[in-house]
Amino acid sequence: MKLSPAKLNNFLMIKLPSAWFCGVRVKHIDKTQCEVGVKHRWINQNPFKSMYFAVQAMAAELSTGALVMSKIQNSDKKISMLVARNKSVFSKKATGKISFNCYDGKKADEAIQKTLESGDGQTFWMKSVGTNEEGVEVSVFEFEWTVKVKK
């Protein structure tokens, strides 16, 4: 079963309701890229009238994690995934519609292939860039993912 934006958004509603209630939604996913959108609204704002950093982090993490989930699903193996570390930089207030894009699907492919071949856990970094409707970068998130074959 191939992951689609609709399936991932249903997953959000059931398994990650806080992200779903804040308006985080998968817009596009393919082999190399995932786009997640979220609109600045009352429910996800901070006291400074912009999007709360944690909402941005949820959207950014989903853009990377959905790619990892898709690769694991395509492997037909039982593989665990977990965020080990993350880094973020905020460069502009996040208002309006924000899109988080990750283009690191190949990194997930390589790590999953290595863990399947060796049996050892693998770690790798994936980047998600958040831009506003004008295409201006508002934040950049990097997540260190770990994958390991389940025994």
Secondary structure, 3 states (H helix, E strand, C coil): CCCCHHHHHHHHHHHCHHHHHCCCEEEEECCCCEEEEEECCHHHECCCCCECHHHHHHHHHHHHHHHHHHHHHHHCCCEEEEEEEEEEEECCCCCCEEEEEECCHHHHHHHHHHHHHHCCCEEEEEEEEEECCCCCEEEEEEEEEEEEECC
